[in-house]
Amino acid sequence: MPDGGLVLAGVTRPLTVPTGTGNPRNSGYLLRLDSAGRVLAQQTITSPVPDRYSPACELQGVSVLADGRVLAAGPYLRLPNDRINSYDAAVLTFDGATLGILSQQMYPNAPAGFSTNRPLRVLPNPDGTLSLFGERRRAQAAPSLNLDSGIGLLRLNGLPAPYQPPYCQTPPVAYFVAALGRRADTLRVLQASTGGPRYGQLVAWHWAWGDGTTNDSPAPGLHAYAAVPAPGTPVRLSVTNNLGCTATTVVYPWGAPSATQASRALAAALQVFPNPAGATAQVRLAGLRPQPPVPAALLDALGRAVWRGSLPVQAGTLTYTLDVSALAAGLYTLRLLPREGPLARRLAVQP
């Protein structure tokens, strides 16, 4: 949840049932906790269909949406009989604060419906659609209870994008020291990078040695060059943690680069992807000095600004999600004005 809490989905059932009424009756259950694990709200969903042999309702998938609502899905009993039950796929939206039910929709998939033998999963997509998938029964059970089963898949429209936690608000820190070996064409490095936020652990390292070669070892040790590198040759380390966040640092063991070299290196580090872009584009620039948010503008083909903003810099890296969903298809120019000097990158927007 945006407030650091959790929403859990599952089932609840009574501890005892009256004699002769069959198995305990499952109901869908939703629980909201704060960041300290205290219960803030709870909700129970029960099918009205009498049931003796199978769960009446389960919530097997839950997602938080960008507007704060909670989306849950699971199988919901609709056609019981003595040998097998059939289920709808139930999709429900809840108020994120109180878990009050805002909407409830049933989606039968084939006459026999969804099964509870396999979990029903819900996946909000960034384009506002919903993917719902699980096992469905395509025919009633034979006397032996062998089932004719397949995959049930629904894709629904009209939902907001899923909530994306700001994992990279506290990015990892890429750090290393470099010293020349006994010969000036050999470099010894020692890195002490850190994973970033709580639970952040480094899972990938990428070294670019400035001579066209790379290495993905956390401890590469010595690196030998074919010849003594020129002043301004960079050694770049990028680290990525288990939350998908990346940070980069650059060291110049043979001397600082000239202004022209530094400008070219920074321009090469500017990433805008995907390109062409659809709804959004990711902007990333590593190797910046500590500074306030960087002024930015997106210009159309006539040089007119269609968007302006200030992009934050954390730990020397600028990261930003640029919304281009409202722009007409065409070619644009993203212009940044960091303290190191102006930068630009072309961006194609497609429908």
JOWO-V489710 format. One record per backbone hydrogen bond with DSSP energy under -0.5 kcal/mol. CO is the residue of the C=O (numbers start at 1). NH is the residue of the N-H. E is the energy in kcal/mol with one decimal. If there is no record, write none. Layout:
BEGIN
((CO;NH;E) (CO;NH;E))
END
This chain:
BEGIN
((1;4;-2.0) (6;33;-2.8) (8;31;-2.6) (10;29;-2.2) (10;59;-1.4) (12;27;-2.3) (18;21;-1.6) (24;26;-0.6) (26;56;-0.8) (26;57;-0.7) (27;12;-2.3) (28;45;-2.8) (29;10;-2.1) (30;43;-2.4) (31;8;-2.8) (32;40;-3.1) (32;41;-1.3) (33;6;-1.9) (34;37;-2.1) (38;34;-2.2) (41;32;-2.9) (43;30;-2.7) (45;28;-2.6) (52;23;-1.9) (56;77;-3.1) (58;60;-0.6) (61;73;-2.0) (63;71;-3.2) (64;163;-2.8) (65;68;-2.0) (69;65;-2.9) (70;94;-2.7) (71;63;-2.7) (72;92;-2.8) (73;60;-1.9) (73;61;-1.6) (74;90;-3.0) (75;58;-1.9) (76;88;-2.9) (79;86;-1.1) (86;78;-2.4) (86;79;-1.5) (87;114;-2.6) (88;76;-2.3) (88;90;-0.7) (89;91;-0.5) (89;107;-2.1) (90;74;-1.6) (91;105;-2.5) (92;72;-2.6) (93;102;-3.0) (93;103;-1.5) (94;70;-2.2) (95;99;-2.3) (100;95;-2.7) (103;93;-2.0) (105;91;-2.9) (107;89;-1.4) (108;110;-0.5) (110;113;-1.5) (112;87;-0.6) (113;137;-2.5) (114;87;-0.8) (119;121;-0.5) (121;133;-2.1) (123;131;-2.6) (125;128;-2.0) (128;159;-2.4) (129;125;-3.0) (130;132;-0.5) (130;156;-2.4) (131;123;-2.9) (132;154;-2.7) (133;121;-3.0) (134;152;-3.7) (135;115;-2.5) (136;138;-0.6) (136;150;-2.6) (142;145;-2.9) (146;142;-1.3) (147;149;-0.9) (148;138;-3.0) (148;139;-0.8) (150;136;-2.5) (150;152;-0.5) (152;134;-1.8) (154;132;-2.7) (156;130;-2.5) (161;66;-3.2) (163;165;-0.6) (165;167;-2.4) (166;169;-1.9) (167;170;-0.9) (169;171;-0.5) (170;197;-1.1) (172;174;-0.5) (173;175;-0.5) (173;194;-2.1) (175;192;-1.8) (177;190;-2.4) (179;188;-3.0) (183;181;-0.6) (183;186;-1.6) (185;225;-3.4) (186;181;-3.4) (187;223;-2.6) (188;179;-2.6) (190;177;-2.6) (194;173;-2.1) (195;197;-0.5) (197;200;-2.4) (201;242;-2.0) (204;240;-2.2) (206;238;-2.4) (207;209;-0.5) (207;215;-1.7) (208;236;-2.8) (213;209;-2.1) (215;207;-3.6) (221;189;-1.6) (223;187;-2.8) (230;233;-1.6) (235;251;-2.4) (236;208;-2.8) (237;249;-2.4) (238;206;-2.1) (239;247;-2.2) (240;203;-2.9) (240;204;-1.6) (241;244;-2.0) (245;241;-2.3) (247;239;-2.7) (248;287;-0.6) (249;237;-2.5) (251;235;-2.4) (251;253;-0.6) (252;255;-1.5) (255;232;-1.5) (258;262;-2.8) (259;263;-2.1) (260;264;-2.3) (261;265;-2.5) (262;266;-2.3) (263;267;-2.3) (264;268;-2.2) (265;269;-1.2) (266;270;-0.8) (267;270;-0.7) (271;284;-2.6) (273;282;-4.0) (277;350;-2.7) (279;324;-2.2) (279;325;-0.9) (280;278;-0.6) (281;322;-3.3) (282;273;-2.2) (283;320;-2.1) (284;271;-3.1) (285;318;-3.2) (294;311;-2.8) (295;337;-2.1) (296;309;-2.2) (297;299;-0.5) (297;335;-3.1) (298;306;-3.0) (298;307;-1.0) (299;333;-2.3) (300;303;-2.1) (304;300;-2.5) (304;306;-0.5) (307;298;-2.6) (309;296;-2.7) (310;312;-0.5) (311;294;-3.1) (312;319;-0.8) (314;317;-1.8) (316;287;-0.6) (316;288;-2.6) (317;314;-2.6) (317;319;-0.5) (318;285;-2.4) (320;283;-3.3) (320;322;-0.7) (321;323;-0.6) (322;281;-2.1) (322;324;-0.7) (324;327;-1.4) (330;349;-3.1) (332;347;-3.0) (333;299;-3.0) (333;335;-0.6) (334;345;-2.0) (335;297;-2.1) (336;343;-2.5) (337;295;-0.6) (338;341;-1.4) (341;338;-0.7) (343;336;-2.6) (345;334;-3.1) (347;332;-3.0) (348;276;-0.6) (348;277;-2.9) (349;330;-2.1))
END
